[in-house]
Amino acid sequence: MTTDIRGRDFLRLADFEISEINDILDLAAEMKREQRHWSLKGRTIIMLFFNSSLRTRTSFEIGAAQLQAHPVVLSVGQDAWNLEWHEGVKMDGDSPEHIKDAARTLSRYGDALAVRSFPKLKSYDEDRTDPILTSFAKYASLPLVNLESAVEHPCQGLADLMTLREIFNQNTRRKKVVLTWAPHVKPLPLAVPHSFLLAAAMGGCDVTVAHPPKFELAPEVMEQAQQIAAKSGGTVKVSHNQDEAFKGAEVIYAKSWLSREFYGKPVEEFAYRNTLPSWTVSESKMGQTNRAKFMHCLPIRRNVVATDGVLDDDDCVIYQQAENRLHAQKALLVKLLGESSS
Ligand code: CP
């Protein structure tokens, strides 16, 4: 029996039971096989982007259209006003509208609201509260979907778990999965690695998070992942040795993320990074694994995060992951809104 999640917000994976996530992915798999047509006819999905996107925007917009819903996409600062989120402030700065008013207004127009808002990367104490998403959740009165916030990218996590299920013919339990830190030219947010870790833990995988010292993920997310793994039959551990972690791995998920120790201090962070050995995923490193599949959320900087040889190999599943965004999000929308009757 499937559980009913109609009307709920989809902000973080850990807000949902493993069974609820599995229900969404079972439906996503049915949709991918095109077993029948699902309809959200007459519904309006409003998407607000504070940041750039290729996959999230196109997969959500096309997914909504395929379900016969009406997608409305707004880029904040271009199509829509810049939005203030601080409470009780005198709004004499750059933002002419408050999220309180925008969220209440959009709630009268649409059936679901989806928001992308990256962290500002200045203050970890502020970013970890996910202020923009939290403000929308407080004031919107329709289901809110996180299209990547400071803390999580749960739609990516859904697609990633769907991809793991496909790789392992649905049996992801105890599969050896490595989430490896990788280099990048900028300090990047923690959202994608957080959501992948939680998703793989929900799948019951044996997850190793491999990263150099000082690149720990948020302790509260590590704690959530441990609790989820205890329920799913998986395990979560950390390694500071990429070569050791890769031995016998069946999936390598590469992603760069920033160091919370140097939050808001990129010059200091890169001075530290320059002392590290190479963490770029190469063909020779992949050769140490158990013929691992290579995963990444995209966009990816080729020959920085991973080499062309890794990315163009048959064992690379990055486009399968990207496609699964479409199916997983369509299933999510149908679960959150309920199908239209005709
Ligand atoms: N993976 C992902 O979210 O891609 P975009 O940033 O292009 O949406």
Residues whose N, C-alpha, C, O or C-beta is under 5 A from the ligand:
A	BS01	CP	S52 S53 L54 R55 T56 R57 C297 L298 P299
